[in-house]
Amino acid sequence: MADAASRNRTQRLRQTRRERGDRETNVWLPREIGTAIDEAVDSGLFPSRQVAITHALEAVFVRKELKTVT
């Protein structure tokens, strides 16, 4: 189990994100999508799963151009 300092850091991080308007969402992904995300991260297209998922959601729902890390 996480120690008190770790829990406090996590709590502060979540609070900061809430204050800037971010929202935490838990979703189940089909295996194929999870594998594709992992491959994109492993190949260096994105630095993390979070960034890959956020870019994909922005591209569909906010209509931003997909920016990739090179």
C-alpha positions in Angstrom: 0.0 0.0 0.0 1.2 3.5 -0.8 2.7 5.5 2.1 1.1 8.8 3.3 3.5 11.0 1.4 2.7 9.2 -1.9 -1.0 9.5 -1.2 -0.7 13.2 -0.5 1.2 13.8 -3.7 -1.4 12.0 -5.7 -4.2 13.9 -4.0 -2.5 17.2 -4.7 -1.9 16.3 -8.4 -5.5 15.3 -8.8 -6.7 18.5 -7.1 -4.5 20.6 -9.4 -5.9 18.9 -12.5 -9.5 19.4 -11.3 -8.8 23.1 -10.7 -7.6 23.5 -14.3 -10.7 21.8 -15.5 -9.5 18.4 -16.3 -11.6 15.4 -15.5 -10.5 11.8 -14.6 -12.4 9.1 -16.5 -12.0 5.4 -16.3 -12.9 3.4 -19.4 -12.4 -0.2 -20.5 -10.7 -0.5 -23.9 -10.9 -3.4 -26.2 -7.7 -5.4 -26.5 -7.1 -4.2 -30.1 -7.2 -0.6 -29.1 -5.0 -1.1 -26.1 -2.4 -2.9 -28.2 -2.5 -0.2 -30.8 -1.9 2.5 -28.2 0.9 0.5 -26.7 2.5 0.1 -30.1 2.2 3.8 -30.8 3.9 4.6 -27.5 6.6 1.9 -27.9 7.4 3.2 -31.4 7.9 6.7 -30.0 4.9 8.2 -31.8 3.7 9.4 -28.3 5.5 9.7 -25.1 2.8 8.0 -23.0 -0.6 6.3 -23.2 -2.2 9.3 -21.7 -0.9 11.6 -24.4 -1.9 9.1 -27.1 -5.4 8.8 -25.8 -5.8 12.6 -25.3 -4.6 13.2 -28.9 -7.1 10.7 -30.3 -10.0 12.2 -28.3 -9.1 15.7 -29.3 -8.9 14.7 -33.0 -12.4 13.2 -32.9 -14.2 15.5 -30.5 -12.4 18.8 -30.7 -11.3 18.5 -34.3 -7.7 19.4 -33.6 -5.0 18.3 -36.0 -3.2 15.3 -34.7 0.2 16.3 -33.5 2.8 13.5 -33.2 6.0 13.5 -31.3 9.0 12.9 -33.5 
